[in-house]
Amino acid sequence: MKTWPVQDAKARFSEFLQACIVDGPQMVSKSGAEVAVLVPVEEWRRLQAVARPSLKQLLLSDVGRSESLIPPRRVTRRRNVAAFTHFDVRFLNPFETTRD
């Protein structure tokens, strides 16, 4: 598998694509680190088929299937109750006259 710097892959994309079709997967690096792979579509479909179990395999498996159906609960933020305990009684009824 040949490694292409991202600048070369962009500049010579047709050659990059042809190398993928003829030679197989091509690695792309950015700043010296491997970041992506260009894979021929036949190999991609084969990998997808292997990675995803069939319906029959899912139904016959011993693995629990309900865990993925329940969405995770959100973390709720609680109000600061102490901030609402100190208030002026005059603000409860704005129509009441003050007795000062």
C-alpha positions as CSV (number, residue, x, y, z in Angstrom):
1,M,0.0,0.0,0.0
2,K,1.5,3.3,-1.1
3,T,1.3,6.3,1.1
4,W,0.6,9.7,-0.6
5,P,1.0,13.1,1.1
6,V,-2.3,14.9,1.0
7,Q,-0.8,17.6,-1.2
8,D,0.3,15.0,-3.8
9,A,-3.0,13.2,-3.7
10,K,-4.9,16.5,-4.3
11,A,-2.5,17.6,-7.1
12,R,-2.5,14.3,-8.9
13,F,-5.9,12.9,-8.0
14,S,-6.4,11.1,-11.3
15,E,-3.2,9.2,-10.8
16,F,-4.1,8.6,-7.2
17,L,-7.5,7.2,-8.2
18,Q,-6.0,5.0,-10.9
19,A,-3.4,3.6,-8.5
20,C,-6.2,2.7,-6.1
21,I,-8.1,0.9,-8.9
22,V,-5.1,-1.0,-10.2
23,D,-2.9,-1.6,-7.1
24,G,-5.5,-1.6,-4.3
25,P,-5.9,0.7,-1.2
26,Q,-3.9,3.9,-1.1
27,M,-2.9,5.6,2.2
28,V,-3.1,9.4,2.6
29,S,-0.9,11.1,5.1
30,K,-1.1,14.6,6.5
31,S,2.0,16.1,8.3
32,G,3.5,12.6,8.3
33,A,0.6,11.0,10.1
34,E,-1.7,8.5,8.3
35,V,-5.2,10.0,8.2
36,A,-7.2,8.2,5.4
37,V,-7.3,5.4,3.0
38,L,-8.8,5.3,-0.6
39,V,-10.2,1.9,-1.2
40,P,-11.7,0.4,-4.4
41,V,-15.5,0.1,-4.2
42,E,-15.5,-3.7,-4.5
43,E,-13.3,-4.0,-1.5
44,W,-15.4,-1.5,0.4
45,R,-18.6,-3.4,-0.3
46,R,-16.9,-6.7,0.8
47,L,-15.8,-5.1,4.0
48,Q,-19.2,-3.7,4.7
49,A,-20.9,-7.0,4.1
50,V,-18.5,-8.8,6.5
51,A,-18.8,-6.1,9.2
52,R,-22.6,-6.1,9.2
53,P,-24.4,-9.3,10.4
54,S,-27.4,-10.6,8.5
55,L,-30.9,-10.5,10.0
56,K,-30.8,-14.2,10.4
57,Q,-27.5,-14.0,12.4
58,L,-29.0,-11.2,14.6
59,L,-32.1,-13.2,15.4
60,L,-30.2,-16.4,16.2
61,S,-27.5,-14.7,18.2
62,D,-27.3,-14.9,22.0
63,V,-26.3,-11.2,22.2
64,G,-28.9,-8.9,23.7
65,R,-30.6,-6.8,21.0
66,S,-32.5,-4.4,23.1
67,E,-29.6,-2.4,24.4
68,S,-29.1,-0.5,21.2
69,L,-32.8,0.4,21.0
70,I,-33.0,2.4,24.1
71,P,-31.5,5.9,23.6
72,P,-29.1,7.1,26.4
73,R,-30.6,9.5,28.9
74,R,-29.6,13.1,28.8
75,V,-27.8,14.7,31.8
76,T,-30.3,17.2,33.3
77,R,-29.1,20.4,34.8
78,R,-30.7,21.2,38.1
79,R,-31.7,24.7,39.1
80,N,-30.1,26.4,42.1
81,V,-33.0,26.5,44.5
82,A,-31.1,28.7,47.0
83,A,-31.2,31.5,44.4
84,F,-35.0,31.5,44.5
85,T,-35.6,31.3,48.2
86,H,-34.8,34.9,49.0
87,F,-37.3,37.2,47.5
88,D,-39.3,40.2,48.5
89,V,-42.9,39.4,49.4
90,R,-44.1,42.7,47.7
91,F,-43.4,41.2,44.3
92,L,-45.9,38.3,44.8
93,N,-48.9,40.6,44.3
94,P,-48.2,43.7,42.3
95,F,-51.8,45.1,42.9
96,E,-51.4,45.1,46.7
97,T,-50.5,48.5,48.1
98,T,-47.5,48.9,50.3
99,R,-47.9,49.6,54.0
100,D,-44.8,51.7,54.6
